[in-house]
Amino acid sequence: MPRYEEGDTYEIILQKAEESISGTNDIMISLGGYGGYVTFGFDHTVINIPGEKDFRIWGNAFYELLNPDQRGGSAEPGIVMVSYDTNCNGLPDDEWYELAGSEYYKAETRHNYTITYRRPDPNRIPEEDDSGFLDDINYIPWSDSDGASGHMAKNTFHNQSYYPLWIKADTISFTGTRLAPNGIDLSGTGRYYVLYAYDWGYVDNHPNEYDELNSFDISWAVDSEGNKVHLPGVDFVRVYTGLNQYCGWLGETSTELSRAQDLHIALPGIPLPDPLK
């Protein structure tokens, strides 16, 4: 999401994404597998106020009903990056900084991780798996900087192209932080996956009603070496899918989001969160 239609160009896809999440619009967009991202800006600088969360982003995570206290269900965490318009040209061309969430400094988190996806071979013969849910298990080949490789499978629920048809190149590469897998197949047969939330600091990680857990502090910003930096505020935000993970019939772990808000400015019908929560 947004849905690709025959003939859509890169510019049209950008327009569709903007119409989904800009202003007070609240239409979900999906970022795809690891590295898929969206960049958006505010019409003002979001000020970094010490000791307070500065902006919030909505996703579509939920907890399963059987064990909600374990905070497992559908959590597809997206990593957040921010940029301050230092050169004041209104473009996201200044340095980017990652907001270090709860997993940033953990040993199992990979930094400077790169993945490359290849366009599916149009002459391949699709191969099904035994579950009946996957009808093309060798769909999109990928390889990464750890020397691993694999395929993003195609499932029976989504028949559209998974490779971006508005991109002419036959390969796409992304580099960033990769989080440890959070999905567990509780059934043992590939039929019941639970994706557990990380503690804090990621988009589409906790249900939207948890204001504090879906809000972000600019003071979490770190540079490419993991050193903390002080930003007076941010003008641009980038969110990208933080896991390279495939969960059977559920498909790839893919961050979704629908809108964002400066927490220091109240919007009509959207009250500011209680700072005591």
C-alpha positions in Angstrom: 0.0 0.0 0.0 -0.6 2.4 -1.6 -1.9 0.1 -4.4 0.2 0.1 -7.6 -1.9 0.5 -10.8 -0.7 -0.2 -14.3 1.3 2.7 -15.6 2.1 4.3 -12.2 5.4 6.1 -12.2 7.6 6.8 -9.2 6.1 10.3 -9.0 2.6 8.9 -8.9 3.4 6.4 -6.2 4.9 9.3 -4.1 1.8 11.3 -4.7 -0.4 8.4 -3.5 1.7 8.0 -0.4 1.5 11.7 0.4 -2.2 11.7 0.0 -2.4 8.8 2.4 -0.5 10.2 5.3 -0.1 14.0 4.9 -1.9 16.5 7.1 -4.7 14.9 9.1 -5.1 12.0 6.6 -5.0 8.6 8.1 -4.7 6.0 5.4 -2.3 3.1 6.0 0.8 2.6 3.9 3.0 -0.5 3.9 6.8 -0.3 3.6 7.5 -3.9 2.5 10.4 -6.2 3.6 13.6 -5.1 5.3 14.8 -1.7 4.3 11.6 -0.5 2.6 11.1 3.1 3.8 9.1 6.3 3.7 10.5 9.8 4.2 8.1 12.6 5.2 8.5 16.1 6.5 6.6 18.5 8.8 5.6 22.1 7.7 7.7 23.3 10.7 10.5 22.2 12.9 9.5 19.8 15.6 11.3 21.2 18.6 13.4 18.9 20.8 12.1 19.7 24.3 14.3 18.1 27.0 12.7 15.4 29.0 9.6 15.1 26.7 8.6 12.9 23.8 8.5 15.1 20.7 6.4 13.3 18.0 4.2 10.3 17.6 3.6 7.9 14.7 0.6 5.6 14.2 0.9 2.0 13.0 -1.4 -1.1 13.1 0.2 -3.3 15.7 -2.0 -5.4 18.1 -1.6 -7.8 20.9 -3.1 -11.3 20.7 -6.1 -11.8 22.9 -4.8 -15.0 24.7 -1.7 -13.5 26.3 -1.8 -9.7 26.0 0.6 -9.2 28.9 3.3 -10.8 26.8 2.9 -8.1 24.2 2.9 -10.5 21.3 0.6 -10.5 18.4 1.4 -8.4 15.3 4.4 -6.2 15.9 6.3 -5.2 12.7 8.9 -2.7 14.1 10.1 0.1 11.9 13.3 2.0 12.7 13.1 5.8 12.9 15.6 8.2 11.5 15.5 12.0 11.8 17.1 15.0 10.0 17.3 18.7 10.9 17.2 21.1 8.0 20.6 22.6 8.7 21.0 24.2 5.3 17.5 25.6 5.4 16.6 24.6 1.9 13.4 22.6 2.7 14.8 19.4 1.4 15.8 16.2 3.3 19.4 16.4 2.1 21.2 17.0 5.5 22.7 14.3 7.7 20.4 11.6 9.1 20.4 10.2 12.6 18.9 7.0 14.0 16.7 7.2 17.1 18.3 4.5 19.3 15.4 2.4 20.5 15.5 -0.3 23.1 17.3 -2.8 20.9 20.0 -0.5 19.5 22.9 -1.4 21.8 22.0 -5.1 22.1 24.5 -7.7 20.8 21.9 -9.4 18.5 21.2 -6.1 16.7 23.2 -5.7 13.4 24.4 -2.3 12.3 25.6 -1.3 8.8 23.6 -4.3 7.5 23.0 -4.4 3.7 20.5 -6.4 1.8 20.0 -6.6 -2.0 16.8 -7.8 -3.6 16.7 -9.0 -7.2 13.7 -8.7 -9.6 12.0 -12.1 -10.0 13.0 -14.2 -13.0 10.0 -14.1 -15.3 11.0 -17.5 -16.7 11.1 -19.3 -13.3 8.7 -22.1 -12.6 6.8 -21.3 -9.4 7.2 -23.9 -6.6 4.6 -24.3 -3.9 5.3 -25.4 -0.3 3.5 -28.1 1.7 1.3 -25.7 3.7 -0.8 -24.7 0.7 -0.4 -21.0 1.6 2.8 -20.3 -0.4 2.6 -20.7 -4.1 6.0 -19.3 -5.1 8.7 -20.0 -2.5 11.6 -18.9 -4.7 9.9 -15.6 -5.7 12.3 -12.7 -4.9 15.9 -13.6 -4.4 17.9 -11.7 -1.8 21.5 -11.7 -0.4 23.0 -9.7 2.4 26.2 -8.4 3.8 26.5 -11.4 6.3 26.8 -13.8 3.4 23.3 -15.1 3.8 20.8 -15.5 1.0 17.3 -16.6 0.5 13.9 -15.8 -1.1 10.9 -13.7 -0.3 8.1 -16.1 -1.0 4.7 -15.2 -2.6 1.6 -16.3 -0.7 -1.8 -17.1 -2.0 -3.4 -14.1 -0.3 -1.5 -11.4 -2.3 -1.2 -11.9 -6.1 0.2 -8.5 -7.0 3.9 -8.0 -7.7 6.0 -7.7 -4.6 8.9 -6.1 -6.5 8.2 -2.4 -7.1 7.1 -2.1 -10.7 7.8 1.7 -10.8 11.5 0.9 -10.3 13.4 0.2 -13.5 16.5 -1.3 -11.9 16.7 -5.1 -11.5 18.2 -4.9 -8.0 17.4 -2.8 -5.0 19.7 -2.5 -2.0 19.1 -1.1 1.5 21.6 -0.4 4.3 20.7 0.2 8.0 20.2 -1.4 11.4 18.6 -4.8 11.4 16.7 -6.0 14.5 16.7 -9.5 15.8 13.8 -11.7 14.7 10.7 -11.3 16.8 8.4 -13.9 15.3 7.7 -17.3 16.9 5.7 -20.1 15.4 3.7 -21.3 18.4 2.0 -24.0 16.4 5.2 -25.7 15.2 3.5 -26.2 11.9 3.7 -22.7 10.4 0.1 -21.8 11.1 0.2 -19.6 14.2 3.0 -17.0 14.3 3.2 -14.4 17.1 5.3 -11.4 16.6 6.5 -9.9 19.9 6.9 -6.2 20.5 10.3 -4.7 21.5 10.3 -2.5 24.6 10.2 1.0 23.0 11.5 3.2 20.2 9.9 1.7 17.1 7.0 2.3 14.8 4.2 -0.3 14.4 5.5 -2.0 17.5 2.7 -1.5 20.1 -1.0 -0.9 19.6 -1.9 2.8 18.9 -3.7 3.2 22.2 -0.4 3.0 24.0 0.5 6.7 23.4 3.8 6.7 25.2 5.1 3.5 23.4 4.3 5.1 20.0 6.0 8.4 20.8 9.6 9.4 20.1 12.2 11.6 21.7 14.6 13.4 19.5 17.1 13.2 22.3 17.5 9.5 21.4 19.4 10.5 18.2 22.8 8.9 17.5 25.3 9.3 14.7 26.5 6.5 12.4 29.0 5.4 15.1 26.4 5.2 17.8 27.4 8.4 19.5 24.6 10.6 21.0 24.0 13.9 19.2 22.0 16.9 20.2 19.6 18.3 17.7 17.6 21.4 18.3 14.7 19.8 16.5 13.8 17.8 13.3 12.2 18.7 10.0 12.2 15.3 8.4 11.5 11.7 9.5 12.3 8.4 7.8 10.8 5.1 8.9 12.1 1.8 7.5 11.2 -1.9 8.1 13.7 -3.1 10.7 13.5 -6.9 10.3 14.5 -9.3 7.6 12.0 -11.9 8.6 9.4 -14.2 6.8 6.7 -15.8 8.8 5.0 -18.4 6.6 1.5 -17.6 5.5 1.8 -14.2 7.2 4.5 -13.2 4.7 7.3 -10.8 5.2 7.5 -8.6 8.3 6.5 -5.2 7.0 6.1 -2.0 8.9 2.9 0.0 8.4 2.1 3.5 9.3 -0.7 6.0 8.8 0.2 9.4 10.2 2.4 11.4 12.5 2.0 14.3 14.9 4.1 16.9 16.6 3.4 16.3 20.3 3.9 19.9 21.2 1.1 21.1 18.9 -2.5 20.1 19.5 -4.7 19.3 16.5 -8.5 19.6 16.3 -10.0 16.4 17.7 -6.6 14.9 18.6 -5.7 15.9 22.2 -2.1 16.0 23.3 -1.1 13.0 25.5 -1.2 13.2 29.2 2.5 13.8 30.2 1.9 11.8 33.4 1.2 8.6 31.5 
